[in-house]
């Protein structure tokens, strides 16, 4: 099994990918550099909505995704800044080591930015 990329390196690569695609990304909350969970928020400020992507849980066919890299699922859609703030605070109470990365102006398919888990 290959070693897993640290959260800090993953986030750095994610931000570079976003910027290369014409988007703006930043770390809204810095988590544990080695193994903090990464939450990715795609922001649409024109509509005030946020798509929140979180790590896909291992399934029966993929008990360990370490060899494939990180996979994400759309976990929720939020409306408004207050909803995002409440989500972030709630997540921090549950997992104080998580990262929150916000990407603005990503106008391409999301799978060009992050690997999505196949739901089925």
N, C-alpha and C positions, 0 to 999 in steps of 0.2 A: 504494500500500500504506500503510495506517495505521500510525503508530508503535506499537510494542509497549509495553504497560504494564510498568513496572519491577517486579521481583520484590518489592521492599519495599511498593509500593502494592498489588500483588496479594495479598500476605500480609495486609496490614491489612484489605482488603476481605473476605477469607476469614474472618478472625477476627470481624469484625462480623457477617457472615452467620451464623456458627456461634452467636454469642451471641444474635442475634435469634431463632434457632430453638431456644433453650433449652439449648444445649450450652455447654461450657467449652472454650476453645481457647487455646493458648499457643505461643510460639516456643521449641522445645527447642534449636534450633541456628540461629543467625543466619548467613546466607550473604552473598554479594555483593549489595549493594542494587540494582544495576542489572540484572544478568542471571543471578544465581545460580539453578540449578535448584531447583524446589520439590518436596519430598517431603511428602506428607500422610499422616498416620497416624491412622486412626480406632481409638480404644482402647475395648475392652470390658473394663474392670477386673474385672467380675464373673466372667468366664470366663478372664481373663488372656490374651486374644487381641488381636492387632493386625492390621488390614487396611492394607496399605501401597499407596498410590497414587503413581505417578510419571508424568511427562510422556509422552504418547503419541508414539512416533516418527512422523515424516512417512511417509505411505504414497504409493502411486502416484496415488491420487485426491486426496490432500491434501498436496502437496509443501510448502506453506507455510500454516500455520494462523494466521499473524499477524492476518489479517483476521477470523477467527472467535474469537480468544481462545485461551486455554490449554485443552487437552484432556488428560485423565488416563485411565490404565488401572490396574486392580488388578494390581499386579506380584507381590505375594506376601502370604501370610498367615503371621503369626508367632505362636508360642505362648510366652508368658512374657517377663518383663522382660529376662532375659539375652539372649534371641534378638534383641530390639529393640536392645539396647546393641551387640551384635556387628554387626548390620546397619548401625547408625549409624557405628560405627568403620570398617567396611569401605567404606562410601560416602564417608566423609571422606578416606580414603586415595586413592580414585579421583577424587573431585571435592571439593577443599577449600572450594569456594565455594557448596556447596549449603545450602538451608534445610531444616530439619526442623520441621514444624508438627504438633502433636498436638491432636486434637479428642476430647474425652470427652463421653459422653452424647448422641451424635447418634442419635436414635431415629426418623429419617425416611429415606426413600429417599436414597441418596448423591447422586443427580443433582440434588437440591435444594440441595446444598452446592457441588458442583463439576461442571463439564462433563465428561462421559465421552465418550471416543472410541468410535465404533461399530466393533466388531470384526467382521470378516467375511472 
